[in-house]
Amino acid sequence: MHISYSNDTQRGAGHGILTCRDAPFTKGNYSIAIERASDRLFLSGNSEWGAQQTYLPVSIAKAHTEELQLLLGPAIVDQLDTQERYRIHLASDDGLAAKALLQVADIAYSSFGSLNNAVAVPPPPTDTMLSASPEEPANEPAAEQQPDAMLPDMETLAEEDTHAAEEPAEKSHSAKRFLIPVALVLLLLLCGGAWFFLHTPSQQPPRPEITPDTATENPQPPAQQPPVQQAAASNTQQPPAAQQENIVAPAPTVEERVKLFFQGQEITPEAAARLSRELPAGTPAEQDAIYRLYYFAAEHGEASVLMDYAACLDPTRPQWGSINKDAVAAWDVYEKTKSGRPEAAEAQRALRTWLEQRAHDGDGQAKHWLQQLP
């Protein structure tokens, strides 16, 4: 079966048409399972990718014995990517089952699709919103000036000045008679104090004894270091700005390095294979990231990763990350490299023997894979 995708211009963005050819199509109802080739996950009904194979019902636009057109909605179209390849599993109520690879060249996403990362910006305020702002309160009337009832009367002040000027002269004369003897006594005291200060020898105050308690209460300040020693001490306490600038940032993770590779300029099969050999594969997340490099390099003709790529799919080999095992796909990869790598033929024989044993034990999946091998 051959399958292709095109945007549905009549229904608008977010809608597409799958056109299937070269298969004996029936007139029953159809459903599809979409498998992403990079990680072998399936699209589920809630628009998420998971390991469980889920068939999604689709509408039929045109059905003939040689061509079938299926209508896809935004729930499926918005999850597709032009950088990915997909395996479409087609099934009908009449028992028809077929699958084919799909590469989407152009996708018209809906405005609410999962790939739309635009941030909604609130509209600017309208005139109505501006007019609804609270008005400034009107200027309150100035407080009325209080009458000058609290101010002293000018006539009262004039009368007080008159009474002060008319005090009896006897008070001034009595004050003069009292101040003269007081001034003489003060002068004698000043002269005696000056004579005593000049003729008395100066004595040093006794020096207090230094005891442990006194030394504790009055600690002596530490001796000041020379400028060179102070500079050395400051250098040991605080790292220079050059050392702070040379702090090394943490190394990127394996997932980040693979993501940067596919966003860079040198996206070639040889570079992907070279990077896959440099990265550690200790965790399932790291293995999933390296599988993306295997898939990209193998699908673009890089033979050096074919054995590693096939081992990820081979059910006889240990689990690689979250990649689903597929004996038929592993067999096909072994077949591509069998001419130059004799171990590929040995891997095929081991795979067939394993499938025969599992099928004999009643494993339905192994029996299904074994029937599809050449």
C-alpha positions in Angstrom: 0.0 0.0 0.0 1.1 3.5 -0.8 -0.1 6.5 1.3 0.3 10.3 1.1 -0.9 13.3 3.0 -2.4 16.7 1.8 -4.0 19.6 3.6 -7.8 19.9 3.3 -8.3 23.3 1.9 -12.0 23.1 2.0 -12.3 22.4 5.7 -9.4 24.8 6.6 -6.4 24.7 8.8 -6.0 21.7 11.1 -7.6 19.3 8.6 -6.0 16.9 6.3 -6.6 14.0 3.8 -4.8 10.7 3.7 -4.9 9.1 0.3 -4.3 5.4 0.2 -3.5 3.4 -3.0 -2.4 0.0 -4.3 -4.6 -2.1 -2.0 -7.9 -3.8 -2.3 -10.0 -1.4 -0.3 -13.5 -2.3 0.9 -16.5 -0.1 1.7 -16.5 -0.7 5.5 -15.5 1.7 8.3 -11.8 2.4 8.7 -9.5 3.3 11.6 -5.8 4.0 11.7 -2.9 3.7 14.1 -0.1 6.2 13.7 3.4 5.0 14.8 6.2 7.6 15.1 9.4 6.2 13.6 11.9 8.0 15.8 10.8 6.4 19.0 8.1 3.9 17.8 5.4 5.4 20.0 1.7 5.5 18.9 -0.7 8.5 18.9 -3.5 7.9 21.4 -7.0 9.3 21.6 -6.0 12.1 24.0 -3.4 13.5 21.5 -0.5 12.0 23.3 2.2 9.5 22.3 2.5 6.2 24.1 3.7 2.6 23.7 0.2 1.2 23.4 -1.0 0.8 19.8 -4.3 2.6 19.5 -6.6 2.7 16.4 -8.3 6.0 15.8 -11.6 6.1 13.8 -11.5 8.3 10.7 -14.1 9.5 8.2 -14.1 8.5 4.6 -14.1 11.1 1.9 -13.9 8.8 -1.1 -13.7 5.0 -1.3 -13.0 3.0 -4.4 -11.5 -0.4 -4.9 -8.1 1.2 -5.9 -8.1 4.4 -3.9 -9.3 5.5 -0.4 -9.3 9.0 1.0 -9.6 9.5 4.8 -10.4 12.7 6.6 -8.2 13.8 9.5 -9.1 16.4 12.1 -7.0 18.7 14.3 -6.6 16.0 17.0 -4.4 14.1 14.6 -3.0 16.8 12.2 -1.7 19.1 15.0 0.4 16.2 16.4 2.3 15.5 13.1 5.7 16.9 12.3 7.4 17.4 8.9 10.7 16.3 10.5 9.3 12.9 11.4 8.4 9.7 9.5 5.4 7.6 10.4 4.1 4.1 9.9 0.4 4.1 9.2 -1.5 0.9 10.2 -4.9 0.8 8.4 -7.7 -1.5 9.5 -11.4 -1.9 8.4 -14.5 -3.6 9.8 -14.3 -6.1 6.9 -10.9 -7.4 8.1 -8.6 -5.4 5.8 -5.2 -4.7 7.4 -2.4 -2.8 5.7 0.5 -0.5 6.6 2.8 2.0 4.9 5.4 4.6 5.6 4.4 8.3 5.5 6.5 11.4 5.2 4.5 14.7 5.6 6.0 17.6 3.6 3.6 20.4 4.5 1.1 20.8 7.4 -1.4 23.5 8.0 -1.8 23.5 11.8 -5.0 24.8 13.4 -4.8 28.0 15.4 -5.2 26.1 18.6 -2.8 23.2 17.7 -0.2 21.8 20.0 2.6 23.4 17.9 1.2 26.9 18.4 3.3 28.5 21.1 2.1 32.0 20.7 1.2 33.8 23.9 -2.0 35.7 24.0 -1.5 39.4 24.6 -4.3 41.3 26.4 -5.9 44.1 24.2 -5.0 47.7 25.1 -7.6 49.5 27.3 -10.4 51.1 25.3 -12.0 54.5 25.8 -14.8 53.0 27.9 -12.2 51.4 30.2 -10.3 54.7 30.5 -13.5 56.7 31.2 -14.4 54.2 34.0 -11.4 55.3 36.0 -12.3 57.2 39.2 -12.4 61.0 38.8 -10.2 63.1 40.9 -12.0 64.7 43.7 -13.0 68.3 43.2 -11.0 70.9 45.0 -12.5 71.4 48.4 -13.3 75.0 49.4 -10.5 76.6 51.3 -11.1 76.7 55.0 -12.7 79.9 56.2 -10.2 82.1 57.9 -10.8 82.3 61.6 -11.5 85.7 63.0 -8.7 87.5 64.8 -10.4 87.1 68.1 -7.5 85.0 69.5 -4.9 87.8 68.6 -4.0 90.2 71.4 -5.6 93.6 71.2 -3.2 96.4 70.1 -4.4 98.7 72.8 -3.7 96.1 75.5 -0.1 95.7 74.3 0.5 99.4 74.3 -0.8 99.6 77.9 1.6 96.8 79.0 4.6 98.6 77.4 3.7 101.8 79.3 3.5 100.0 82.7 6.9 98.4 82.1 8.5 101.7 81.4 7.1 103.3 84.5 8.7 101.0 87.0 10.1 102.8 90.0 13.7 103.9 89.8 14.4 102.6 93.3 14.7 99.0 92.1 17.7 99.9 89.8 19.5 101.7 92.5 19.1 98.9 95.0 20.4 96.4 92.5 23.6 98.4 91.9 24.4 98.6 95.6 24.1 94.8 95.9 26.3 93.9 92.9 29.4 95.9 93.9 30.4 93.7 97.0 29.6 90.5 95.1 32.0 91.5 92.3 34.8 92.2 94.8 34.4 88.7 96.4 34.6 87.0 93.0 37.7 88.8 92.1 39.5 87.8 95.3 38.5 84.1 94.7 39.9 84.2 91.1 43.2 85.7 92.3 43.6 83.0 95.0 42.9 80.2 92.6 45.4 81.4 90.1 48.2 81.6 92.7 47.4 78.1 94.0 47.5 76.6 90.4 50.9 78.3 89.6 52.7 77.3 92.8 51.4 73.7 93.2 53.7 71.0 91.5 52.1 68.7 89.0 51.8 65.1 90.0 51.3 62.1 87.6 48.2 60.1 88.4 49.0 56.6 89.6 49.0 53.9 86.9 46.4 51.3 87.4 47.5 47.7 87.8 46.7 45.4 84.9 44.9 42.3 86.2 43.4 39.5 84.1 39.9 40.9 84.7 41.1 44.4 83.6 42.8 43.0 80.5 39.6 41.2 79.6 37.4 44.2 80.2 39.7 46.5 78.2 41.2 44.5 75.4 44.0 46.1 73.4 43.4 46.6 69.7 45.3 44.2 67.5 48.5 45.4 65.9 47.9 46.8 62.4 49.3 44.7 59.7 51.5 46.2 57.0 49.7 47.0 53.8 51.4 44.1 51.9 50.1 41.5 54.5 46.7 43.1 54.5 46.5 42.8 50.7 47.6 39.1 50.9 44.9 38.4 53.5 42.2 40.0 51.4 43.3 38.0 48.4 42.9 34.7 50.4 39.5 35.7 51.7 37.9 36.8 48.5 38.6 35.1 45.1 39.5 37.6 42.4 37.1 38.5 39.7 39.0 36.5 37.2 38.6 33.3 39.2 34.9 33.9 39.5 34.6 34.4 35.8 36.4 31.1 35.1 33.8 29.0 37.0 32.9 26.2 34.5 29.1 25.7 33.8 27.7 22.2 34.2 28.1 20.0 31.1 24.9 19.5 29.0 23.1 16.2 29.3 22.9 13.5 26.6 19.3 14.6 25.7 20.4 18.2 25.4 23.4 17.4 23.2 21.2 15.4 20.8 18.7 18.2 20.7 21.4 20.7 20.0 22.7 18.5 17.2 19.4 18.5 15.4 19.2 22.3 15.8 22.7 22.9 14.6 24.2 23.4 11.1 26.1 20.1 10.5 23.1 17.6 10.5 24.7 14.8 8.5 24.5 11.0 8.9 28.2 10.8 9.5 28.1 13.4 12.3 25.1 11.7 13.9 27.0 8.3 13.9 30.1 10.0 15.3 28.1 11.6 18.1 26.3 8.4 19.0 29.6 6.7 19.7 30.7 9.6 22.0 27.6 9.7 24.3 27.1 7.5 27.4 24.0 5.2 27.4 23.6 4.4 31.0 19.9 5.4 31.5 16.8 4.8 29.4 16.5 8.5 28.7 20.0 8.6 27.3 19.3 5.4 25.2 16.2 7.0 23.7 18.2 10.1 22.7 21.0 8.0 21.1 18.3 6.0 19.3 17.3 9.2 17.5 20.8 9.4 16.1 20.8 5.7 15.1 17.5 6.2 13.3 18.5 9.4 11.5 21.9 8.0 10.4 20.5 4.6 9.3 17.6 6.0 7.4 20.1 8.3 5.5 22.4 5.5 4.5 25.1 5.5 7.2 26.1 1.8 7.4 28.3 2.1 10.5 25.2 2.3 12.8 23.1 -0.4 11.2 24.0 -3.2 13.7 23.4 -0.9 16.7 20.2 0.3 15.2 19.0 -3.3 14.5 19.9 -4.4 18.1 17.5 -1.8 19.5 14.7 -3.4 17.5 15.7 -7.1 17.9 13.6 -8.8 20.6 16.5 -11.3 21.3 18.7 -8.4 22.4 18.3 -6.4 25.7 15.7 -3.7 26.0 17.0 -0.3 24.7 15.3 2.6 26.5 11.6 2.7 25.7 11.9 1.5 22.1 9.3 -1.1 21.1 10.8 -4.4 19.8 10.0 -5.2 16.2 11.4 -8.5 14.8 10.4 -7.7 11.2 12.1 -4.3 11.2 15.2 -5.7 12.8 15.4 -8.4 10.2 15.2 -5.8 7.4 18.0 -3.8 9.0 20.2 -7.0 9.3 19.4 -7.7 5.6 20.8 -4.3 4.5 24.2 -4.8 6.3 24.5 -8.6 5.8 26.8 -8.2 2.7 29.5 -6.3 4.6 29.0 -7.7 8.1 28.9 -11.5 8.5 27.6 -11.1 12.1 24.3 -9.7 10.6 23.6 -13.1 9.0 24.3 -14.8 12.4 21.9 -12.4 14.0 19.2 -13.3 11.5 19.6 -17.0 12.2 19.4 -16.4 16.0 16.3 -14.3 15.6 14.5 -16.9 13.5 15.4 -19.6 16.0 14.1 -17.5 18.8 10.8 -16.7 17.1 10.2 -20.4 16.2 10.8 -21.4 19.8 8.5 -18.7 21.2 5.8 -19.5 18.6 6.0 -23.2 19.6 5.4 -22.1 23.2 2.2 -20.2 22.2 3.5 -16.7 21.9 1.1 -15.0 19.4 3.3 -12.0 18.7 6.2 -14.2 17.8 4.0 -16.3 15.6 2.8 -13.1 13.8 6.4 -11.9 13.3 7.5 -15.3 12.0 4.8 -15.3 9.4 6.0 -12.0 8.0 9.7 -13.0 7.6 10.9 -14.1 4.1 
